[in-house]
């Protein structure tokens, strides 16, 4: 179980760094690069920011800390689906 926690932690760090870099990475608009940091940030906030935030939630750690019925813990693992979608987007 500790190996899974470390893997989750490494993935969380990787995705958090990717979130930070997305605020500073130039966007391609039409045929030009957008270099204005404010416009890049606004574009990122309107596009993938929410899904990136959700994917950075450490689902396994949260699930272990929730006490109660198993059904209440099961919803936390749906965050992993968002994480896998973000990871697939990174490799495009």
DSSP file (Angstrom, degrees, kcal/mol; ACC not computed):
  #  RESIDUE AA STRUCTURE BP1 BP2  ACC     N-H-->O    O-->H-N    N-H-->O    O-->H-N    TCO  KAPPA ALPHA  PHI   PSI    X-CA   Y-CA   Z-CA
    1    1 A X     >        0   0    0      0, 0.0     4,-1.9     0, 0.0     5,-0.1   0.000 360.0 360.0 360.0 -31.8    0.0    0.0    0.0
    2    2 A X  H  >  +     0   0    0      1,-0.2     4,-2.3     2,-0.2     5,-0.2   0.857 360.0  56.2 -66.1 -33.2    2.9    2.4    0.6
    3    3 A X  H  > S+     0   0    0      1,-0.2     4,-2.3     2,-0.2    -1,-0.2   0.900 106.3  50.1 -64.2 -39.7    4.1    1.9   -2.9
    4    4 A X  H  > S+     0   0    0      2,-0.2     4,-2.6     1,-0.2    -1,-0.2   0.902 109.1  52.0 -65.4 -40.3    0.7    3.1   -4.2
    5    5 A X  H  X S+     0   0    0     -4,-1.9     4,-2.4     2,-0.2    -2,-0.2   0.917 110.6  47.6 -61.7 -43.0    0.8    6.1   -1.9
    6    6 A X  H  X S+     0   0    0     -4,-2.3     4,-2.6     2,-0.2    -1,-0.2   0.900 111.5  50.3 -66.4 -39.4    4.3    7.1   -3.3
    7    7 A X  H  X S+     0   0    0     -4,-2.3     4,-2.3     2,-0.2    -2,-0.2   0.921 111.5  48.6 -63.4 -42.8    3.1    6.6   -6.8
    8    8 A X  H  X S+     0   0    0     -4,-2.6     4,-2.5     1,-0.2    -2,-0.2   0.904 111.5  50.5 -61.2 -41.8    0.1    8.8   -6.1
    9    9 A X  H  X S+     0   0    0     -4,-2.4     4,-2.4     2,-0.2    -2,-0.2   0.911 110.3  48.6 -64.4 -43.5    2.3   11.4   -4.5
   10   10 A X  H  X S+     0   0    0     -4,-2.6     4,-2.4     1,-0.2    -1,-0.2   0.910 112.4  48.6 -64.1 -42.1    4.7   11.5   -7.5
   11   11 A X  H  X S+     0   0    0     -4,-2.3     4,-2.6     2,-0.2    -2,-0.2   0.906 110.2  52.1 -64.2 -40.9    1.8   11.8   -9.9
   12   12 A X  H  X S+     0   0    0     -4,-2.5     4,-2.2     2,-0.2    -2,-0.2   0.914 110.9  47.1 -61.3 -43.2    0.3   14.7   -7.8
   13   13 A X  H  X S+     0   0    0     -4,-2.4     4,-2.4     2,-0.2     5,-0.2   0.927 112.2  50.3 -63.4 -44.9    3.6   16.5   -7.9
   14   14 A X  H  X S+     0   0    0     -4,-2.4     4,-1.9     1,-0.2    -2,-0.2   0.914 113.1  45.3 -59.8 -44.9    3.9   16.0  -11.6
   15   15 A X  H  X S+     0   0    0     -4,-2.6     4,-2.0     2,-0.2    -1,-0.2   0.846 110.9  53.1 -70.8 -33.6    0.4   17.3  -12.3
   16   16 A X  H  X S+     0   0    0     -4,-2.2     4,-2.0     2,-0.2    -2,-0.2   0.904 109.2  49.0 -67.1 -40.3    0.9   20.3   -9.9
   17   17 A X  H  X S+     0   0    0     -4,-2.4     4,-2.5     1,-0.2    -2,-0.2   0.902 109.5  52.9 -64.0 -40.2    4.1   21.3  -11.8
   18   18 A X  H  X S+     0   0    0     -4,-1.9     4,-1.8    -5,-0.2    -2,-0.2   0.895 106.7  53.0 -61.9 -39.5    2.2   21.0  -15.1
   19   19 A X  H  X S+     0   0    0     -4,-2.0     4,-0.7     2,-0.2    -2,-0.2   0.927 110.4  47.0 -60.5 -44.6   -0.6   23.3  -13.7
   20   20 A X  H >< S+     0   0    0     -4,-2.0     3,-1.0     1,-0.2     4,-0.4   0.918 111.2  51.1 -63.7 -43.8    2.0   25.9  -12.8
   21   21 A X  H >X S+     0   0    0     -4,-2.5     3,-1.4     1,-0.2     4,-0.8   0.820  99.4  65.4 -65.5 -29.6    3.7   25.6  -16.2
   22   22 A X  H 3< S+     0   0    0     -4,-1.8    -1,-0.2     1,-0.3     3,-0.2   0.769  95.1  59.0 -64.8 -23.9    0.4   26.1  -18.0
   23   23 A X  T << S+     0   0    0     -3,-1.0    -1,-0.3    -4,-0.7    18,-0.2   0.673 114.8  35.4 -75.5 -15.7    0.2   29.6  -16.6
   24   24 A X  T <4 S+     0   0    0     -3,-1.4     2,-0.5    -4,-0.4    -2,-0.2   0.363  91.3 105.0-119.0   2.7    3.5   30.5  -18.4
   25   25 A X  S  < S-     0   0    0     -4,-0.8     9,-0.1    -3,-0.2     2,-0.0  -0.743  73.5-116.9 -92.1 129.7    3.3   28.5  -21.6
   26   26 A X        -     0   0    0     -2,-0.5     2,-0.3     1,-0.1     9,-0.2  -0.338  26.9-140.2 -64.7 142.5    2.6   30.5  -24.7
   27   27 A X  E     -A   34   0A   0      7,-1.2     7,-4.0    -2,-0.0     2,-0.7  -0.752  10.6-124.7-101.6 150.2   -0.7   29.6  -26.5
   28   28 A X  E     -A   33   0A   0     -2,-0.3     2,-0.5     5,-0.2     5,-0.2  -0.866  28.8-178.6 -95.3 116.8   -1.1   29.4  -30.3
   29   29 A X  E >   -A   32   0A   0      3,-2.8     3,-2.1    -2,-0.7     2,-0.6  -0.978  66.8 -40.7-118.3 120.6   -4.0   31.6  -31.4
   30   30 A X  T 3  S-     0   0    0     -2,-0.5    -2,-0.0     1,-0.3     3,-0.0  -0.526 124.2 -33.2  57.8-107.7   -4.6   31.5  -35.1
   31   31 A X  T 3  S+     0   0    0     -2,-0.6    -1,-0.3     2,-0.1     2,-0.3   0.403 123.9  81.5-118.6  -1.3   -1.0   31.4  -36.4
   32   32 A X  E <  S-A   29   0A   0     -3,-2.1    -3,-2.8     1,-0.0     2,-0.4  -0.690  77.7-115.9-105.3 158.0    0.7   33.5  -33.8
   33   33 A X  E     -A   28   0A   0     -2,-0.3     2,-0.7    -5,-0.2    -5,-0.2  -0.781  23.0-135.7 -88.7 133.3    1.9   32.7  -30.3
   34   34 A X  E     +A   27   0A   0     -7,-4.0    -7,-1.2    -2,-0.4    -1,-0.0  -0.822  29.1 171.1 -88.9 116.9    0.2   34.5  -27.5
   35   35 A X        +     0   0    0     -2,-0.7     2,-0.5    -9,-0.2    -1,-0.1   0.463  38.3 112.1-107.5  -4.3    2.9   35.7  -25.1
   36   36 A X     >  -     0   0    0      1,-0.2     4,-2.5     2,-0.0     5,-0.2  -0.599  58.6-150.2 -73.0 119.2    0.9   37.9  -22.8
   37   37 A X  H  > S+     0   0    0     -2,-0.5     4,-2.5     1,-0.2     5,-0.2   0.854  94.5  53.7 -61.5 -35.6    0.9   36.2  -19.4
   38   38 A X  H  > S+     0   0    0      2,-0.2     4,-2.2     1,-0.2    -1,-0.2   0.914 111.3  44.7 -67.4 -40.6   -2.5   37.6  -18.5
   39   39 A X  H  > S+     0   0    0      2,-0.2     4,-2.4     1,-0.2    -2,-0.2   0.876 113.1  51.4 -69.9 -36.6   -4.1   36.3  -21.6
   40   40 A X  H  X S+     0   0    0     -4,-2.5     4,-2.4     2,-0.2    -2,-0.2   0.930 111.4  48.0 -63.3 -44.7   -2.4   33.0  -21.2
   41   41 A X  H  X S+     0   0    0     -4,-2.5     4,-2.7     2,-0.2    -2,-0.2   0.905 112.0  48.7 -63.6 -42.3   -3.7   32.7  -17.7
   42   42 A X  H  X S+     0   0    0     -4,-2.2     4,-1.8     2,-0.2    -1,-0.2   0.911 111.4  49.9 -65.1 -41.8   -7.3   33.7  -18.6
   43   43 A X  H  X S+     0   0    0     -4,-2.4     4,-0.9     1,-0.2    -2,-0.2   0.913 113.2  46.4 -62.1 -42.6   -7.3   31.1  -21.5
   44   44 A X  H ><>S+     0   0    0     -4,-2.4     5,-1.6     1,-0.2     3,-0.5   0.899 110.1  52.9 -67.6 -41.0   -6.0   28.4  -19.1
   45   45 A X  H 3<5S+     0   0    0     -4,-2.7     5,-0.3     1,-0.2    -1,-0.2   0.840 111.8  47.0 -63.0 -32.1   -8.5   29.3  -16.4
   46   46 A X  H 3<5S+     0   0    0     -4,-1.8    -1,-0.2    -5,-0.2    -2,-0.2   0.657 121.6  34.2 -82.2 -16.2  -11.3   29.0  -19.0
   47   47 A X  T <<5S-     0   0    0     -4,-0.9     4,-0.2    -3,-0.5     3,-0.2   0.833 129.7  -8.9-105.8 -81.3  -10.2   25.7  -20.4
   48   48 A X  T  >5S+     0   0    0     -4,-0.5     4,-2.3     1,-0.1     5,-0.2   0.355  94.9 101.5-108.5   4.6   -8.5   23.0  -18.3
   49   49 A X  H  ><S+     0   0    0     -5,-1.6     4,-2.3     1,-0.2     5,-0.2   0.909  83.7  47.8 -61.8 -45.1   -7.9   24.6  -14.9
   50   50 A X  H  > S+     0   0    0     -5,-0.3     4,-2.4     1,-0.2    -1,-0.2   0.932 114.4  45.8 -63.8 -46.4  -10.8   23.1  -13.1
   51   51 A X  H  > S+     0   0    0     -4,-0.2     4,-2.1     1,-0.2    -1,-0.2   0.857 111.8  53.0 -66.5 -32.8  -10.1   19.6  -14.3
   52   52 A X  H  X S+     0   0    0     -4,-2.3     4,-0.9     2,-0.2    -1,-0.2   0.895 109.3  48.9 -67.1 -39.1   -6.4   20.0  -13.5
   53   53 A X  H >< S+     0   0    0     -4,-2.3     3,-0.5    -5,-0.2     4,-0.4   0.920 112.0  48.4 -65.0 -43.5   -7.3   21.1   -9.9
   54   54 A X  H >< S+     0   0    0     -4,-2.4     3,-1.2     1,-0.2    -1,-0.2   0.891 108.6  54.1 -64.4 -38.3   -9.6   18.1   -9.5
   55   55 A X  H 3< S+     0   0    0     -4,-2.1    -1,-0.2     1,-0.3    -2,-0.2   0.713 100.6  61.1 -71.4 -18.1   -7.0   15.7  -10.8
   56   56 A X  T << S+     0   0    0     -4,-0.9     2,-0.3    -3,-0.5    -1,-0.3   0.574  76.3 109.6 -83.9  -8.1   -4.4   17.0   -8.3
   57   57 A X  S <  S-     0   0    0     -3,-1.2     2,-1.7    -4,-0.4     3,-0.1  -0.510  79.1-123.2 -66.1 129.1   -6.6   15.9   -5.3
   58   58 A X     >  -     0   0    0     -2,-0.3     4,-2.3     1,-0.2     5,-0.2  -0.554  34.0-176.5 -76.6  89.2   -4.8   12.9   -3.7
   59   59 A X  H  > S+     0   0    0     -2,-1.7     4,-2.3     1,-0.2    -1,-0.2   0.848  74.9  49.8 -58.7 -41.8   -7.7   10.5   -4.1
   60   60 A X  H  > S+     0   0    0      2,-0.2     4,-1.6     1,-0.2    -1,-0.2   0.907 112.4  46.6 -68.9 -40.2   -6.2    7.6   -2.3
   61   61 A X  H  > S+     0   0    0      2,-0.2     4,-1.2     1,-0.2    -2,-0.2   0.905 113.7  48.6 -68.5 -40.9   -5.1    9.6    0.8
   62   62 A X  H  X S+     0   0    0     -4,-2.3     4,-1.0     1,-0.2     3,-0.4   0.915 109.5  53.3 -63.2 -42.4   -8.5   11.3    1.0
   63   63 A X  H  < S+     0   0    0     -4,-2.3     3,-0.3     1,-0.2    -1,-0.2   0.852 106.9  51.7 -64.2 -34.6  -10.3    7.9    0.7
   64   64 A X  H  < S+     0   0    0     -4,-1.6    -1,-0.2     1,-0.2    -2,-0.2   0.792 109.6  50.1 -72.2 -26.4   -8.3    6.4    3.6
   65   65 A X  H  < S+     0   0    0     -4,-1.2     2,-0.5    -3,-0.4    -1,-0.2   0.615  88.1  94.3 -88.7 -12.8   -9.1    9.4    5.9
   66   66 A X     <  -     0   0    0     -4,-1.0     2,-0.3    -3,-0.3     7,-0.1  -0.696  64.0-156.2 -81.9 124.9  -12.8    9.3    5.3
   67   67 A X        +     0   0    0     -2,-0.5     2,-0.3     5,-0.1    -2,-0.1  -0.710  47.2  47.7 -98.0 151.7  -14.6    7.2    8.0
   68   68 A X  S    S+     0   0    0     -2,-0.3     5,-0.0     4,-0.0     2,-0.0  -0.883  90.7   5.4 126.7-155.2  -17.9    5.6    7.5
   69   69 A X    >>  -     0   0    0     -2,-0.3     3,-1.1     1,-0.1     4,-0.9  -0.313  62.9-121.7 -70.5 148.0  -19.7    3.5    5.0
   70   70 A X  H >> S+     0   0    0      1,-0.3     4,-1.5     2,-0.2     3,-0.6   0.832 109.9  64.3 -59.0 -34.0  -17.8    2.2    2.0
   71   71 A X  H 3> S+     0   0    0      1,-0.3     4,-0.6     2,-0.2    -1,-0.3   0.826  98.0  55.1 -62.1 -31.1  -20.3    4.0   -0.4
   72   72 A X  H <4 S+     0   0    0     -3,-1.1     3,-0.3     1,-0.2    -1,-0.3   0.818 109.5  46.9 -71.2 -29.5  -19.2    7.4    1.0
   73   73 A X  H XX S+     0   0    0     -4,-0.9     3,-1.2    -3,-0.6     4,-0.6   0.744  96.4  73.6 -81.8 -22.9  -15.5    6.6    0.1
   74   74 A X  H >< S+     0   0    0     -4,-1.5     3,-1.0     1,-0.3     4,-0.4   0.816  85.0  64.0 -64.7 -31.3  -16.3    5.3   -3.4
   75   75 A X  G >< S+     0   0    0     -4,-0.6     3,-1.1    -3,-0.3     4,-0.4   0.773  91.5  66.7 -64.6 -25.0  -17.0    8.8   -4.8
   76   76 A X  G X4 S+     0   0    0     -3,-1.2     3,-1.5     1,-0.3     4,-0.4   0.843  91.1  61.7 -65.9 -32.4  -13.4    9.8   -4.2
   77   77 A X  G XX S+     0   0    0     -3,-1.0     3,-0.9    -4,-0.6     4,-0.6   0.661  86.3  73.9 -71.8 -14.0  -12.1    7.4   -6.7
   78   78 A X  H X> S+     0   0    0     -3,-1.1     4,-1.0    -4,-0.4     3,-0.6   0.763  85.1  67.1 -67.4 -22.9  -14.0    9.1   -9.5
   79   79 A X  H <> S+     0   0    0     -3,-1.5     4,-1.8    -4,-0.4    -1,-0.2   0.803  90.1  64.2 -64.2 -27.6  -11.3   11.9   -9.2
   80   80 A X  H <> S+     0   0    0     -3,-0.9     4,-2.5    -4,-0.4    -1,-0.2   0.841  93.9  59.6 -65.9 -31.7   -8.9    9.3  -10.6
   81   81 A X  H <X S+     0   0    0     -3,-0.6     4,-1.9    -4,-0.6    -1,-0.2   0.921 106.0  47.6 -61.0 -42.7  -10.8    9.2  -13.8
   82   82 A X  H  X S+     0   0    0     -4,-1.0     4,-2.1     1,-0.2    -1,-0.2   0.886 109.5  54.4 -64.5 -38.3  -10.1   12.9  -14.2
   83   83 A X  H  X S+     0   0    0     -4,-1.8     4,-2.5     1,-0.2    -2,-0.2   0.921 107.6  49.1 -61.3 -44.4   -6.5   12.3  -13.4
   84   84 A X  H  X S+     0   0    0     -4,-2.5     4,-2.1     1,-0.2    -1,-0.2   0.864 109.1  53.0 -66.0 -34.9   -6.2    9.7  -16.1
   85   85 A X  H  X S+     0   0    0     -4,-1.9     4,-1.7     2,-0.2    -1,-0.2   0.907 110.4  47.6 -64.5 -40.5   -7.8   12.1  -18.6
   86   86 A X  H  X S+     0   0    0     -4,-2.1     4,-1.8     2,-0.2    -2,-0.2   0.909 110.0  51.8 -68.2 -40.7   -5.3   14.8  -17.8
   87   87 A X  H  X S+     0   0    0     -4,-2.5     4,-1.1     1,-0.2    -1,-0.2   0.905 109.2  50.1 -63.3 -39.9   -2.3   12.4  -18.0
   88   88 A X  H  < S+     0   0    0     -4,-2.1    -1,-0.2     1,-0.2    -2,-0.2   0.855 108.5  53.6 -66.2 -32.5   -3.5   11.3  -21.5
   89   89 A X  H >< S+     0   0    0     -4,-1.7     3,-1.0     1,-0.2    -1,-0.2   0.830 103.0  58.1 -68.9 -31.4   -3.8   15.0  -22.5
   90   90 A X  H 3< S+     0   0    0     -4,-1.8    -1,-0.2     1,-0.2    -2,-0.2   0.835 102.3  53.6 -66.5 -32.4   -0.2   15.6  -21.4
   91   91 A X  T 3<        0   0    0     -4,-1.1    -1,-0.2     1,-0.2    -2,-0.2   0.408 360.0 360.0 -88.0   4.2    1.2   13.0  -23.8
   92   92 A X    <         0   0    0     -3,-1.0    -1,-0.2    -4,-0.2    -2,-0.1   0.465 360.0 360.0 -83.3 360.0   -0.5   14.5  -26.8
